[in-house]
Amino acid sequence: MDPKAEHSFSDADKIPSWGAPYVAAAAKAGLIQGRDNNEFEPTATATRAESATMILSLLKYLKM
């Protein structure tokens, strides 16, 4: 994890400070992309499709 990584989500102010570096690192690694209007929506529930996309992105990132 890169603690200096920054994200560009339009609702970044809604991401808790403890989670912000992890969100930024995941976005930098291409594991997450956000939703419409470049929003992360930290309080929303992930859909099955979003969950599957994150898992597949992680597997690809890990080269599995």
C-alpha positions in Angstrom: 0.0 0.0 0.0 1.2 3.5 -0.9 0.3 5.8 2.0 0.9 8.8 -0.2 -1.4 7.6 -2.9 -4.2 10.0 -3.7 -7.6 9.4 -5.3 -9.7 11.6 -7.4 -13.2 10.5 -6.4 -15.6 13.4 -6.3 -17.0 12.3 -2.9 -13.5 11.8 -1.3 -14.6 13.9 1.7 -17.1 11.1 2.6 -14.3 8.4 2.8 -13.2 7.9 6.5 -9.6 9.1 7.1 -8.5 5.7 8.2 -9.7 4.1 4.9 -8.6 6.9 2.5 -5.1 5.5 1.9 -6.5 2.0 1.2 -9.1 3.4 -1.2 -6.4 5.4 -3.0 -4.0 2.5 -3.3 -6.8 0.2 -4.6 -7.8 2.8 -7.2 -4.1 3.3 -8.2 -3.8 -0.5 -8.6 -6.9 -0.6 -10.8 -8.8 -2.7 -8.3 -11.7 -0.2 -7.9 -13.0 2.3 -10.4 -15.9 4.1 -8.6 -19.4 4.6 -9.8 -21.2 7.2 -12.0 -19.9 10.8 -11.7 -16.5 9.5 -10.4 -18.1 8.7 -7.0 -16.8 6.1 -4.6 -19.9 6.1 -2.4 -18.3 4.6 0.7 -21.6 4.0 2.5 -23.2 2.1 -0.4 -23.5 -1.6 -0.6 -21.6 -3.2 -3.5 -23.7 -5.0 -6.1 -22.9 -8.6 -7.1 -21.5 -7.3 -10.4 -19.3 -4.8 -8.6 -18.0 -7.5 -6.2 -17.3 -9.8 -9.0 -15.4 -7.1 -10.9 -13.3 -6.3 -7.8 -12.4 -10.0 -7.3 -11.5 -10.5 -11.0 -9.4 -7.3 -10.9 -7.6 -8.5 -7.8 -6.9 -11.9 -9.4 -5.6 -10.2 -12.5 -3.4 -7.9 -10.3 -2.0 -10.9 -8.5 -1.5 -12.7 -11.8 -3.5 -15.7 -10.7 
